[in-house]
Amino acid sequence: DPNRNFNAQWGADGTSRDPCSEIYCGPHVESEKEVKAIAGFIRSHSSTIKAYLTIHSYSQKCLFPYSYTYALAFDHEELNNLASNAVDALTSLYGTPFEFGPGANSLYIASGGSDDWVYDLGIKYAFTFELRDTGNYGFLLPESQIRPTCE
């Protein structure tokens, strides 16, 4: 899982060293070329990047740091308010309910995530949007759900 391969408490809770696992963190930090490319770009532009959004599937949530710990981020209140507003806007489109909160508290503990890494790098507005659905289809979202998910 590339989202376990960033240098945010890499290899700790919520990861696996088993390459066959869905939560495999890789052999070392930024071992995957996609992660290395993204991390390099962000590091070289971090002074101008104001927000970071990552899109995942699935669970209908808007998450923000932290996922690698249950401790709340320094900017928790502001991030929580922004996530609440984002979820209200998403829900207003099709009535699809979304939840929000810090990753560890709202979904599960997961180390090595890109949103935690960019937040720790100093990019305050770091969010992960977990798109449809809540488990009925999992990663195999039917075609009829794709367009509403993208809108």
Disulfide bonds with the S-S distance in Angstrom:
none
